[in-house]
């Protein structure tokens, strides 16, 4: 039996939807088409989203996001421990990543998840990444195999 697909959703995906940017419809379709139990958010992404939204004066949007995403739907948080920082720094150097991308990479590895991101820098890693449309297509293909 194949395990359940898990997706670590990068900050840029959540912000795309929250700020109603160019690919917001693609993100909405992904979030609507995947069970919340299959979605993860890194602690770093949570705080990055908070920083971005509060900087824009969108405190209420951030509060609603936390309520909707973490409290009501049950998207799980992934947190790196102190011992994970060495892995983060190794990944940063090995794949020439920024700190935030390396954090996502290690968080996804720790959770056994696929990264969903618009950030092409993650393509340099051995884990890669999927766009929301690609991840949704994988979920649909997998569910079609069982049906």
Secondary structure, 3 states (H helix, E strand, C coil): CCCCCCEEECHHHHHHHHCCCCCHHHHHHHHHHCCHHHEEEEHHHHHHHHHHHHHCCCHHHHHHHHHHHHHHCCCEEECCCHHHHHHHHHHHHHHCCCHHHHHHHHHHHHHCCEEECCCHHHHHCCCCCECHHHHHHHHHHHHHHHC
